[in-house]
Amino acid sequence: MASGGAAAMVFPGGADDNPGEARATVDGVTFERGAKLVLRPGTDRDLFDRMLDGRTATLERIYVGYDDRVYLAVTVDDDPGQELMRETGRYLFFFAGEVETT
């Protein structure tokens, strides 16, 4: 920080830091970045995830874990903070069995 000045705001991470996979197929269903999904979190998920049941989301990133499990990183379409979440690389994560393709 410069003397007498304000520090520039820098967000850790971001949309381009780790783009993940372009597509992945899980149980015969192919997921591609940018696809629209309907969220269907299971009843074993916490209240915040279950409140998203039926909401439409955009698939922003696809990550494959060390155990070959596919993680779908999404932003919720009608969330007023969607663009901020996308710009800063802050996503909600779901598994293939917790979403429906549209």
C-alpha positions as CSV (number, residue, x, y, z in Angstrom):
1,M,0.0,0.0,0.0
2,A,1.4,3.3,-1.0
3,S,1.8,6.0,1.6
4,G,-1.4,8.0,1.9
5,G,-3.1,6.0,-0.9
6,A,-5.7,3.2,-1.0
7,A,-4.6,-0.3,-1.9
8,A,-6.0,-1.8,-5.1
9,M,-8.6,-4.5,-4.5
10,V,-7.3,-7.8,-5.7
11,F,-9.6,-10.9,-5.6
12,P,-7.9,-14.2,-5.1
13,G,-8.7,-16.8,-7.8
14,G,-10.9,-15.8,-10.6
15,A,-12.8,-17.1,-13.5
16,D,-9.7,-17.8,-15.6
17,D,-7.3,-19.3,-13.0
18,N,-8.3,-22.9,-13.4
19,P,-10.8,-23.5,-16.2
20,G,-11.1,-27.2,-15.4
21,E,-12.4,-29.6,-18.1
22,A,-14.4,-28.5,-21.1
23,R,-16.8,-31.4,-20.8
24,A,-17.3,-34.6,-18.8
25,T,-19.6,-37.6,-19.1
26,V,-21.1,-39.1,-16.0
27,D,-23.4,-42.1,-16.2
28,G,-24.1,-41.5,-19.8
29,V,-24.9,-37.8,-19.4
30,T,-22.4,-35.3,-21.0
31,F,-21.9,-32.0,-19.2
32,E,-20.3,-29.0,-21.0
33,R,-19.2,-25.6,-19.6
34,G,-21.9,-23.0,-20.2
35,A,-24.8,-25.5,-20.1
36,K,-28.0,-24.7,-18.3
37,L,-28.9,-27.0,-15.4
38,V,-31.7,-27.4,-12.9
39,L,-30.5,-27.9,-9.4
40,R,-31.9,-30.9,-7.5
41,P,-29.8,-31.3,-4.3
42,G,-30.5,-34.3,-2.2
43,T,-32.2,-34.3,1.1
44,D,-28.9,-35.1,2.8
45,R,-27.6,-31.7,1.8
46,D,-27.7,-28.7,4.1
47,L,-30.6,-26.2,4.1
48,F,-28.8,-23.7,1.9
49,D,-28.3,-26.2,-0.8
50,R,-31.9,-27.5,-0.5
51,M,-33.3,-24.0,-0.9
52,L,-31.9,-24.0,-4.4
53,D,-34.0,-27.0,-5.5
54,G,-35.6,-26.3,-8.9
55,R,-33.5,-23.2,-9.6
56,T,-31.7,-22.9,-13.0
57,A,-28.0,-22.5,-13.0
58,T,-25.1,-22.1,-15.5
59,L,-22.3,-24.7,-15.5
60,E,-19.2,-22.6,-15.1
61,R,-16.5,-25.2,-14.5
62,I,-16.1,-28.9,-14.4
63,Y,-13.4,-30.3,-12.1
64,V,-12.3,-33.9,-11.7
65,G,-11.1,-34.9,-8.3
66,Y,-8.1,-37.1,-7.4
67,D,-10.7,-39.9,-7.0
68,D,-12.1,-39.3,-10.5
69,R,-15.3,-37.9,-9.1
70,V,-16.8,-35.0,-11.2
71,Y,-17.6,-31.8,-9.5
72,L,-19.9,-29.3,-11.3
73,A,-19.2,-25.7,-10.4
74,V,-22.3,-23.5,-11.0
75,T,-23.7,-20.0,-10.6
76,V,-27.4,-19.5,-10.0
77,D,-29.1,-17.7,-12.9
78,D,-31.5,-15.5,-11.0
79,D,-28.9,-14.6,-8.3
80,P,-28.2,-10.8,-8.5
81,G,-24.6,-11.6,-7.5
82,Q,-24.1,-14.1,-10.4
83,E,-21.7,-11.9,-12.3
84,L,-19.6,-11.2,-9.2
85,M,-19.5,-14.9,-8.3
86,R,-18.3,-15.7,-11.9
87,E,-15.7,-12.9,-12.0
88,T,-14.1,-13.9,-8.7
89,G,-14.3,-17.7,-9.3
90,R,-16.7,-18.4,-6.4
91,Y,-19.0,-21.2,-7.4
92,L,-21.5,-23.6,-5.8
93,F,-20.6,-27.3,-6.3
94,F,-22.9,-30.1,-7.1
95,F,-22.5,-33.7,-8.3
96,A,-24.0,-35.1,-11.5
97,G,-26.8,-36.8,-9.6
98,E,-27.9,-33.5,-8.1
99,V,-28.6,-31.7,-11.3
100,E,-30.8,-32.1,-14.4
101,T,-29.8,-31.0,-17.9
102,T,-32.3,-28.7,-19.7
